Amino acid sequence: MKEAVFSLLLVLALTFPALSENAPEPGKDDPVGRNLFPPELVMQHQQRIGLTEDQRTAIKKEVERAQSKFFDLQWQMQAESEKLVGLLQSRPIDEARALAQADNVMNLERTIKKTHLSLLIRIKNALTAEQQEELKAIRDRPGK
């Protein structure tokens, strides 16, 4: 289970820049990130925010659902990216085919980002206003 959660968090960090280390500080330049809570933040502070068993179960269910989608999308993305690389290696490059394949890759990227955003929205909706405020305070704490 820990490997599965780690894999999910890695995918999320790679597909949603608001969660990566190089992202802007929350609350500063990232209006999306400052309004949502990544699953690892909720997991790390579940005791402190008083997460109930029902909330924990709901959030776990949403993470597992998203993880399943991410896994399928990763496979598709890899296959479509390989096709694009193949087209880009040819001489001359068939521009129309390469751009159409790039569209396929970008559509998958869009689906991954939308799935991730949906997960973050569902996590936030599972939290009370008080829990959200506590998480904001934790996240925005200097030197965290």
C-alpha positions in Angstrom: 0.0 0.0 0.0 2.8 2.4 0.8 4.3 1.9 -2.7 1.0 2.5 -4.3 0.5 5.8 -2.4 4.1 6.8 -3.2 3.5 6.1 -6.9 0.3 8.1 -6.8 2.0 11.0 -5.1 4.8 10.9 -7.7 2.3 11.0 -10.5 0.5 13.8 -8.9 3.6 15.9 -8.4 4.7 15.3 -12.0 1.3 16.1 -13.5 0.3 19.0 -11.3 3.0 21.6 -10.8 1.3 23.1 -7.7 2.5 20.1 -5.7 6.1 20.0 -6.9 9.1 21.2 -5.0 9.8 23.9 -7.6 6.3 25.3 -7.4 5.7 28.7 -6.1 5.0 29.1 -2.4 1.4 28.3 -1.6 -0.7 31.4 -1.3 1.8 33.5 -3.3 1.7 32.8 -7.1 -0.4 29.7 -7.3 -4.1 30.5 -6.9 -5.1 26.9 -7.6 -2.6 25.3 -5.2 -3.4 27.6 -2.4 -7.1 26.6 -2.5 -6.6 22.9 -2.5 -5.0 20.3 -0.3 -2.8 17.4 -1.7 -3.6 14.0 -0.2 -0.1 13.7 1.4 -0.7 16.9 3.4 -4.0 15.5 4.7 -2.5 12.1 5.5 0.5 13.7 7.3 -1.7 15.8 9.5 -4.9 13.7 9.9 -4.6 13.5 13.7 -3.9 17.2 14.1 -6.9 18.2 11.9 -9.2 15.7 13.6 -10.0 13.7 10.5 -12.9 11.4 11.2 -13.0 7.7 10.1 -15.7 8.5 7.6 -13.6 11.3 6.1 -10.5 9.1 6.0 -12.5 6.4 4.3 -13.9 8.8 1.7 -10.6 10.4 0.9 -8.9 6.9 0.6 -11.6 5.8 -1.7 -11.1 8.9 -3.9 -7.3 8.5 -3.9 -7.7 4.9 -4.9 -10.1 5.7 -7.7 -7.8 8.4 -9.0 -4.8 6.1 -8.7 -6.5 3.5 -10.9 -7.3 6.1 -13.5 -3.7 7.5 -13.3 -2.3 4.0 -13.9 -4.3 3.5 -17.0 -3.6 6.9 -18.3 0.2 6.4 -17.7 0.2 3.4 -19.9 -1.7 5.2 -22.6 0.5 8.3 -22.3 3.7 6.2 -22.6 2.3 4.4 -25.7 1.2 7.7 -27.3 4.5 9.5 -26.4 6.5 6.6 -28.0 4.4 7.1 -31.2 5.2 10.8 -31.2 8.9 10.2 -30.7 8.9 7.8 -33.6 7.2 10.4 -35.8 9.7 13.0 -34.8 12.7 10.8 -35.6 11.7 10.3 -39.2 13.2 12.4 -42.0 11.4 14.4 -43.2 8.8 14.7 -40.4 5.2 14.3 -41.5 4.0 17.5 -39.8 0.3 16.7 -40.0 0.8 13.3 -38.4 3.2 14.5 -35.8 0.8 17.3 -34.8 -2.1 15.0 -34.7 -0.1 12.6 -32.5 0.9 15.5 -30.3 -2.8 16.3 -29.9 -3.3 12.7 -28.6 -0.5 13.2 -26.1 -1.8 16.6 -24.9 -5.4 15.3 -24.6 -4.1 12.6 -22.3 -2.1 15.2 -20.3 -5.3 17.2 -20.0 -7.2 14.2 -18.8 -4.6 13.5 -16.2 -4.7 17.1 -14.9 -8.5 17.1 -14.9 -8.5 13.8 -12.9 -6.0 15.2 -10.5 -8.0 18.4 -10.1 -11.1 16.4 -9.5 -9.3 14.4 -6.8 -8.2 17.6 -5.0 -11.7 19.1 -5.2 -13.2 15.9 -3.6 -10.6 16.0 -0.9 -11.3 19.6 -0.1 -15.1 18.9 -0.1 -14.6 16.0 2.4 -13.0 18.4 4.9 -14.7 20.8 7.2 -14.0 24.6 7.1 -12.0 24.3 10.3 -9.9 21.4 8.9 -9.2 23.4 5.8 -8.1 26.4 7.8 -5.8 24.2 9.9 -4.3 22.7 6.8 -3.8 26.2 5.3 -2.0 27.2 8.5 0.2 24.1 8.4 1.0 24.5 4.7 1.7 28.2 5.0 3.9 27.9 8.1 7.4 29.4 7.5 10.2 26.8 7.5 7.9 23.8 7.3 
